[in-house]
Amino acid sequence: MLGVIKIDEKKVLKPIDEILSDPWQVDIQELFEVSVNEPGEIKRNLYDSLDTYVLQKRQEDISNCPAPVI
């Protein structure tokens, strides 16, 4: 496959419980890259869901912040 980067997912991703507990500690770029480069549909859907979850949690934290964020 041309243009596909082989990534060792054990080195890239933290255990799921760590991702769910603190979305600010997740490197969303790495999570996205793993998702894009995953050949398996089921794993790709899981990584997409994790990426979406982390982004939503970050947005919730920002919108619940009492001070305006610019």
MOMOUR-V989691 format. One record per run of one state. SS is the DSSP state (H for helix, E for strand, L for the rest). FROM is the first residue (numbers start at 1). LEN is the number of residues. If there is no record, write none. Layout:
# MOMOUR-V989691
SS;FROM;LEN
SS;FROM;LEN
This chain:
# MOMOUR-V989691
L;1;8
H;9;4
L;13;3
H;16;6
L;22;1
H;23;3
L;26;2
H;28;10
L;38;3
H;41;23
L;64;7
